[in-house]
């Protein structure tokens, strides 16, 4: 049994809530699909916790902190520059600060395990390509991505959880009662976002995979505490906190 988390975005309260929920089920393997940082107020603390994951992939915000952010809106870009400052001039042990940078710099863009593929964005562009629910109407795009998937692909990036089938359907967690059994049919699974959900549900989201059955989990957390932290940091737009209330 393994837990799949993604898009934490420096939201410590959400991450701690999710990790507690994972531990309560006796799950010891946690895999992270990227974007540990960006947007939120606790990049150092979130990196420290994710270092204990079984594996972690590079997300576009993680790369933005390492290098120059490209294709980011103004608010996201300002958050990345602030995040970089926190990591470069972080409080505490300089060796720990260096370890965080080394950890980010060594993250892979994808991981394969037999018929399973793990990415942040998509099989075609593991770092940056979004696959949205409405892309089921873009047959050319979906056929190309599915051609690169041997059987099942797990991803994040859009912050919208659900299952894409090769028959061009998108199944939201609510439609399938939060459970989906993997079969011989190819599928792409978006595991949702821990730290910044965008499907109208403010609760943190992640997925559990156990013997071929995928379960989506939602976890309530004190997002008002996270919002207050964001408000107190001038370089983080208030909007980045406000959106946590509505899951948008």
ABEGO torsion letter per residue (X at the ends): XBBBBBGAGGBAAAAAAAAAAAAAAGBABBBBAEGABEGBABAAAAAAAAAABABBBBBAAAAAAABBBBGBBAAAAAAAAAAAAAAAABBEBAAAAAAAAAAAAABBABBBBEABBBBABBAABAAABBBBAAAAABAAAAAAAAAABAABBBBBGAGBBEBBBAAGBBBBAAAAGGBBBBBABBBBBBAEBAABBAAGBABBBBBBBBGGBBBBBBBBBBAAAAAAAAAABAABBAAAAAAAAAGX
